[in-house]
Amino acid sequence: MSMLDKLLEDVEVRWVILGDYTDYEQPTKYRVKSKEYNDAFETPVLTAGKSFILGYTDETGGIYKGSKKPVIIFDDFTTANKWVDFDFKVKSSAMKMITSKDESKALLRYIFHWMNTLPSDLVDGDHKRQWISNYANKKIPIPCPDNPEKSLKIQKEIVSILDTFTELTTELTTELTARKKQYSYFEEKLLFENNYKRVTLDKICNVNQGLQIPISKRKNENGDNRYFYITVQFLKGSNDRYYIENPPHNSICEYDDILVTRTGSTGKIITGVNGCFHNNFFKINLTGNINRRYVYYYLKSERTYRKILQTASGGTVPDLPHNKFYKLEIPIPSLKEQQRIVNILDKFDTLTTSISEGLPKEIDLRKKQYEYYREKLLTFPKDNIEA
């Protein structure tokens, strides 16, 4: 930052129209024709949205060479954008490919970092193409534009600092992906590739369903004899919290209990929460001599989740009946082996999903660090705006 302060000392920063410094291209000629994606294929198919890489194609024509000329892909309806410096095809032409008109005046990478300081100003129901109607007219700060050499030096320094944080985040994200693959490998190996005796769930547990509490009886604040009301909305990340006074004992779950979503987000398995649970859940009560955490890992595995979804009945919102849930089978190794499996999966679970200890927390911290410095480095006074 001190180096940058010296670079910016007595420097004029001029706000100029973004469209005067960028070109755009419709990616029509780079659209993929086939919908047959396969991870074994070479060329990624992109969208500017959250999913980004939709899959991989074996098509060899109409590939944009991002490895030679990086671009910003910009979703023309949502304003989501991504930096792309590898070869690719696209799924839809509902985006723009943004490049710099002149890299000696404005670095595309500098433009990319600055674009992501902009707040979303989309209006609900607005279906206009955003680049031409909105973004191309926005004003971007360019340091000392009349001295391209110095301007480029400043831009490169800003980009270098910000890229340090994005590279850290990328490395951690790559590490997280690798750990998730390791977890999936051990999950499959430990829970399914064995010859253990298998029993149906009704031999080791019974379940009881939660309560449907009217909104009028839900409290907004905690207090004596009140229990947090666990709903599917909480499972989906809602910040709304409600509390229930003196619920029946059979609708209360403790931290180590296992809840199964019966409907709403059918088949999801949660643990680690205290409270009174909604009737969209049922709680598993173990009746056999079995490790509770082992049962939790088995039920939350990807393979078991698919079985639960196949077992559920109904249309738009599938329902998981108790009698069908009971018929699912589970392998039962010795208690010693159950504990060994739990110990291994616990380590990967901490790395990949823990809020306080794992990689997701580290990635979140790095993203916040990047955003902090991005705001510090790319916030300039607006007293010199070019018409």
N, C-alpha and C positions, 0 to 999 in steps of 0.2 A: 504493500500500500504506500510506503514512503517513496519507493521508486516511482510509482504512478503519480504521486503528488508532485514530484519533480518534473515528470513528463508534462503534466497538465498545468504547471505554473505559467501564468500569463497566457494561457492558450484560449483562443476564441473557439467556442463551440456553437456551430450553426445548426438550427433545426431545419431540415429539408424534407421535401416530399418523398416518401419511400418509393413511389412508383417511378421517380426520376432516376433512382439508383438501382432499380431491379428490373429484370425481364421476367415474363412468365410464359409458360407453355402448357397447352392442354395435353394430357398424356394419352390421347386417343390411340396413337400408333403403337403404344406400348402395352395396350390391354391384352390380358391373357384370354385365349379362346376356350381352352379346356378347363373344366372344373375338377379334373382328376388330379388332386394334389397328393404328393407323397414325399415324406421326409428324405427319401433316398434320391430325389431329384435335386438338381443343382441350383436353379434360379428361384429366389424368393418372390412371392406375389404379395404386394403391399397394399395397405390402406392407410390413410392418414389418421384413422381413429385409434382407439385404445388397443385393439388387437394387433395392429401394425403389420406383422407378418402373418398372413392368412394361411400360408402353406408354401409348397415348393412345386415348380412345374418343370417338365422336361422339354418345353418349347424352346427352340433355339433362335427364332426370329423375333424381331421387334423388342429387343432387350435394351433398356437404357443403361449406358456405361457410367454409372455413378462412381466407379473406381477411378475414372479419368476426370470426370467433372461432377463433383458433388452437387446435390440440390437440396432445397427445402421442399418437402411435399406438404401441401396446404389443403385441408379439407374446405371446400368452398362454401359449405353450409354450416359447419360447426366451428370453424377456424382452428381446429386441432392441427398441429404441425409436427413434422419429424425431420431430423437431419439424416440424409442418406448419402453415404460415401462408398456404396457397393453396387454392383450390377443388379438390376431388378426388372420385373414387370409389374403392372398394376391390375387391380380387380375392376376398378370403375374409373370413368373419366370425370367423376364429380369432384375433382381436385385440380389444383394448379401445381406446376413444378416451377419453383422460384429460383432464379440465379441472379448474380450480380452483373450489372451492365459493364462494370469496369473494376476488376479486383485491385487495381492500383489506387482507386479512390475509396472504395467501400468493400471490405472483406465480407463475403457471404456468411462466414462463420460469426462475424461480429453482428451482422444483421439478424442472424438466427437467435443469438443470445438476447439481443435487444427485443425482438418480437415477443419473446416469452416473458417480458416484464409487463406486457400490456394486459390490463384487466379485460375479461370477457364483457363485451357490451352488446351481446346479442339480445334482440327483442323477441319475446315469445310470439310464435306464429310468423316470424319473419323468414321467408324462404328465398331471399335474394342471394345471388352469388356474391360472397363477401369480399373477395379479393378486389375486384374492379370497383364495386360500389362503396367499399369501406376501407379496407386495409391499404390499398395502394395510395390512398389519399392521406394516410397518417404521416405525422412528422417524426423523423428519426434524427437523433443528435449525431453530427459528424464533427469531430475535433479538427480545428484549423483546416478547413477544406481548401483554402488557397495555398496550402503548403502540403501537397500530397505525400511527400516523403515522410514528414513528421506525423501527419495524420495516420499514415499506415503503421508507423512505429508504435503509436499510442494504441491503435486498434489491435495490433498484434499482442501487445502487452496485456491488454484487457482479456483478449481471447485466451492467452496462455494461462492466466490465473484461473479463469472460469473452467477451462478445459481440464485443469488439474483435478477439480472437484468432480466433473462429469466422468473422468477416467476412473477415479476412485469408486464412484457409484457403479459404473459398468463392471469393474472388477468384482465388486461385492455381489452384484446381481448375477454375474456368471458363476460365482462361487455358490450362491444360493440355488441356482438351477442345477448345478452338479450335485449338491447335497440332496435336493429333492429326488433326483434320479437315483442316488444311492439309497435313499429312504425307500423308494418304490421297489428297488431291487431286493433289499432285505425284507421288506414287508411281504413280498411274494414268496421269497425263499423260506422265511421263518414260519409264515402262517399257512401256506398252502402246499408247498412242495414237501410233503411228509406222509407218513403212513400211520398217523395217530388215529386212535379210535374216534369216531365222530358220533355226536349225539345231537338231537334236535334241541332247540333252545328251551322248550318247555320242560326239559329234564334238569335244567340248571337254574331256571329263574321263573318268576312271574312278574307281571307288570300292573301298575295302576295309573289311571289317566288323571290329568290335572283338572282344573276348574275353569269354567267360563264365568268371569266376574264382570258384571255390568259396569259400564264406564262411570256411572254415578257413585259406585262404591269404591272406585280406585282413588287413592290419595296421591297427591303430587309430592309430598314430603315424607321422609322417614320418621320413625318415632317408636315409642314403646309398643311391643307386641305387633309391630308391622313387619311385613316381609316383602322383599323386592319381588315384583310380579314379572316372571320370565315369559316373554312372548316371542313369536316368530320375528316380529319387527326388531327386537333386541338382537336376535341371531343374525339378522341382515345388516346390523350396524346402526340401528336407530339410536339417537341420544336421548329419546324420551324415556323417562323412568317413572313407574308407578309402584305404589305400595299397597298391600292388602293387610287389613287388621284381622288377627286371630283366625287364619285359615285352618281347615281340618288338617290333622297330622299327615294323612296320606297324600296331601297335595304339596308337601314340603320336601325339598331336596337339599342335601348338604353338599359340601364342596366335592367330595369323591364320588357322588352318585352319578349314574349315567342316564342321560335323557335322550330319547329318540323322537324326532319330529314325525308325528303321525300324518300330518297334512300341512299344507302351506309351503314348506321346503322339505317335502317328504324324504325320509331316510337319512337326514343329517343327524350326526351323533355329537353330543356335547357333554362336557364334564367341566368341573372347576368353577361352578357358580352356586351360590346359596340363594334360596328364595322359595316362593310359591309359584308353581308352573301352570301355565295355561293348558286348556284341554286339547290344544294342538300337539301336545307332547304326551308321552307316557314314560314313566320311570321304571328302570329295570331293578328288580329286587332279586338278588342272587340267593338261591336256595341250596346250591351244591358247594362242595369244597373246591373253590376255583378262584384264581387271582382276578380281582375286579379290573385291574388295569389291563390284563391280558384280554379280557372280554371287550373292553373299550377299544383296544387296537384292532381286534378282529372285526368288530362291527363297523369301525370307521374306515376300514381298508377300501380301496377302490373297487376290488372285485366284489366284496360283500355289498357295497353301496349299489352296484349295478343289479345285484340279485334282489335287493330290497325294492328297487324301482320296478323291476319286473313283477314282483309280488303284489305291489300296490294296485289298487283298482280305481276306476273312475276316469273322468275325462280331463278337463282343463286343470283341475286341482286334484291329483290322485290322493287316495286315502289308503293308509296301511292298517288293515284290521289286525287285532291281536292274534286271532287264530291262525292267520297266515304268517305273521311274524314268528310265532312259536315253531313253525315247521322248518325254519331255516336251520341248517346244520352248522356245528362248530367242532373243530378238532380239539381233543382234550389230551395234551401231553401231561407228564408229571408236573407237580407243583414247582419242582426245582427247574424244570425246563421252561415252564411258563414264566418264572422270574427271570431267567436268562434272556428270554425273548423280550420281555418288558425292558430290561436294562439296556439292551441294544437299541430298541426303538425309541426309548426315552431320550437317548443322546442325540439322535437325529431330529426328534421332535423339538428339542430345545434349540438346536441350531436353526431349524427352518421356520418354526412357528412361535417361539417364545416372544412375548412382548418386551420383556426386560433384558433377556440375555442373548437372544439369537441374532442372526444376520438381518432379519427384517428391521429390527430396531437400529442397527448400525447403518443400514441403507437409508432409513428415514432421517437419521441424524446428518448424513452426508448431503442428502437432498436439501435439508433446511440450511445447511452451511453454504451450499451452492447458491440458494435463493437469497441468502443474506448478502453475500458478496456481489451477486449480480445486481441487487438493488443499489448497493454502495457504489459500484463501479459504473453503472449505466444511468444514474440519476443526475441530470444536469439542469441548471436553471433555464427557464424558457423565456428569457428576456431578449433573445436574438433569434427570431423565427422568420425563416424565409417564406415569402408569400408563395 
